[in-house]
């Protein structure tokens, strides 16, 4: 198969960046984009149809089915959170009332989790991938709720944090310090036993899944080394993370490796009571991370959250998909299928 035609790729990327929502209802419109950037990796394409993304590849022999869940934004809390109320106050009042995306009925994130668990139980899934903002702050009650509800299922569940899961707003400390502290104190049970919360990989049938914490927008040298090492095996690999990678035409919220990400574009640091983004923008490590990921021929897709609305970009021929917020019951079905 030939490499993806540059002009067509630019056209597709521009079209999709201009309005994914407008394009989606037409159904199976994207059965087009090759994700192979190198002939040494077997032919791979994908399609997007509503909330179902299918990746077809000659690199596997049996199907892999994944439910992608992100941004449930549970606001639950109990007496274990009493002494942290000044830090959880704002987010504990967010997403208290949502609307079920299926019928518009007023609901809340906990009811939506129940709906999602029921849907997952009715499907033949190989994994559930959770990409952060599952809890709106490091709430022990919220973590317990997720463990109890998803614990009803036998399907393996993999989690990586978002920017809210570990964040007590206004608490002293750098973002790296707070992330480390509250993952250890609250979020640890959500991860697979023994997993490094900053980056870990699992193998699901013939596909490698990378879970990478990009919840402070900046990547650490060990995370760059991790992706290089994991991708070097040339196995078909999908990446899961909270904050979307930079994609031309998108807002600065698509922030990892975004050249526009810096202090002057940080509109929320006061509201979120966190350090302002740096004057100089990203580190070289963060740019190198995005390059290493997207230029790997065996990367078959990147699955992200944070934005709360569905979108699809194609960068370096790879699909970068954002799943809508599960606070309204949304999930994405990812099917990786033999060609
Ligand atoms: Fe987020």
Boltz pocket constraint, residues with backbone or C-beta under 6 A from the ligand:
constraints:
  - pocket:
      binder: B
      contacts: [[A, 133], [A, 162], [A, 163], [A, 164], [A, 242], [A, 305], [A, 306], [A, 307]]
      max_distance: 6.0
